[in-house]
Amino acid sequence: MKKNLILTCVTLLLTLAAGVAGATDLTGKLGVTGRLGFQVPFDSESTNGYYGSINNISTDVGFVWGGGFMYGINKNIAAELDITNSNFNGNGTFGAPTEFNVINLSLGAQYRFRELSGFCPYAGVGLDILVNGANNGYDVDTNVGAHVSGGVDYFLTKHFALTTEVKLVVAPNTNISNSAGKQGNFDPSSFNMTFGVRYFIN
């Protein structure tokens, strides 16, 4: 199910970007982005200290929202700062479903390709600071990861664009714990697809 969803989203994005060629110059421009979409989180693990067993925590597709800023360094390169928040359920966690939360502070750069008829595709890379959490009395450690992304902006006017993006975040496992100690391993890696708007102030 998750693999089919990812494949469908990537195919849609490539279709939107197909046939693009031209030139939107964002040099020196500051843009504000708002986005929302869905997240396909990787599965995590719970441990049973008494039996020493490791159990899979299967995760549901979650909701992600947030926004940020981008700044055009030159015609092809832009710096970006995004902050997103996501929530999703983990099933099989310690006998009851647990809701996980990830706040992602994402720092990166885009390479923006040439534009045609308002469509401008881009590819991005960067680092992610992942502030992880859970309910039901569990704590999840913060950690650092990296991302690759790709997207398309469609300019309705000189200052206003619609945007869609796919983003793969990869990070090492971190600890799930409570007052009794470590209870499992949380994998904050995820696949995200978002839709939103960008407004360029200048």
N, C-alpha and C positions, 0 to 999 in steps of 0.2 A: 504494500500500500504506500509506504513512505517513498520507496524507490520510484514507483510510478508517478507520484505527485511531483517529485523533483524533476524527473525526465520531462513531464508535461510543461513545467514552468520554464525550464531551460529552452525547450523547443519554442515556446511562445516568445521568449525574449529574443532568440536568434531570428525568428520570423519578423519581429518588429524592426530589428537592426538590418535586415537584408537590404541590399541595394543602396546603402547609404554612402554618400561621397560629397563634399562642398566646404564651408568654413565659418563657424561661429567663434569670434574672437572674444574671450572673456578676460583678457589681460587687464589686471588691476581692478576687476569687478568683484564685489562681495555679494554672495548669495546666501539666502536663508532657506533651509529645507525643512519641510514637515512630511512625515511618512508614517504609514501603517501597513500591516500585512500579516503574514503568518510565518511561523518558525517550525522547522522539523528538527527537534533536538536529538542528539545521539543518546543511546541507552546508557544507564549507569549501573552500579552494582551495590547491593547491600551485603553485609557480612553477618554471620551468626557466630558470635563469640563462643557460645557453649559447644556447638558442634563443629566449628571451624569451617563452615560451608560458605560459599559465595553464591548469591542469588541475583538474577538479572532484574533490573528495574526498567521495565518497558515504559517509554514516554509517549504521551499523546502529542499531536500537533498543537502548537500553542499560538498565542496572539502576540505580536510585537508592534510597538509604536514608539515614536520619538521624533527627533529632528536634529538639526545642527547647522553648520556654516561651511561654506566653501569659498576659496579665494583663488582667482585666476592669476597664476604666476606668469604665464605667457600664453600664447595661442593654443598650445597643446597640453600644458601641465597645470593642474589645479591642486591646491592643498585642501584637505577637508577634516572637519571635526564633527563627529556624530555622537549623540547619546541616545541609546534606545533602551527600552524596558520590555521584558518578555515574561510571560507566565505560562506554565504548562504543568500537567499532572504526571506524576510518576506512579506507576502501578506495580504492586508487588513489593512495596517498601515497608518492611517491618510490620506486615500484617494489615496495613491500611494505606489507602492512597495518600500521597503527599504532594502538595503544590510547591513547585520550585519557581524561583524568581531569579532572573539574571539582568543586571544593569550593565550595559556594555558601553564603556567610554572608548571610542574608536578614533584613532589618529592615523591618517593616511594620505595618499596622493592618487590622483586620477590622471590617466593619459586619455585625452579627448581626441577622438578621430574627426575627420572632416565631416561636415554637415551638408545635407541636401533636403530641401523642402521642409525645413524646420526640425528634422530628425538629426540628433547628434549622439552617436554611441560613445561609450567610454569603458575603460578597464581600470581597476584600482587595486592597490595593495596597501597594507598597513599593519599596525599593532593595535591590540585590544586589551584594555584592562577590564576584567570581568569580576564584578561584585556579585557574588552568588548568595542565595538565601533559600530557606525552606520553612514551612510551617510545622505544626505538630511537635514543637520543642527541639527541632534539629537546627544545627548551625552548619554552614558550608563555607569553606575557606575561599578567599579572593585569590585569583591567579591571573596570569598574563598569557595571551595567545596572539595569533596573527590571522589575517583574513586576505582573501582574494575576492574581487567583486567585478561585476559587469552590469552595465545598464544602458538605458536610452533616455535622453531628454527630448521632449517635443516642445519647441518654442511656439507658443501662441502669439506672443508679442516679444519685443526686444527685452522686456524685463520679467516676463512670466512664462514658466515652462511646466509642463507635466512630466513626471519622471517615474520610471519603473526600474527596479534593480534586483539582481540576485547576488547573494553574498554567502560565501562559505567561511565560517569561523572555525579554526582548529586550535585547541588548547589541551595541555596535559590534564589528567585527572587530578582532582583535589579532594580533600577529606570531607565526609559527612560525619558529624559528631553530635553528641548530646552530653548530659551530665555524667553518663557512664563511660564516656570515651568514644573512640572512633567506631562508627557504625556502618561505614561504607565508602565507596569511591564515586564521586560525582564527575561526570564528563560534560563540561560546558560547551563542547563543540556542537555546531548546528549549521543547518542550511536555512537561509532566510530569503523570502521574496516579499518586497514591499512596493507600494504604490504611493505617490505623493505629489507635492508641488514644490517648485523652487521660485523664489522671488529675488531678483537681482536689484539691489538698492541703488547702484550707480550705473 
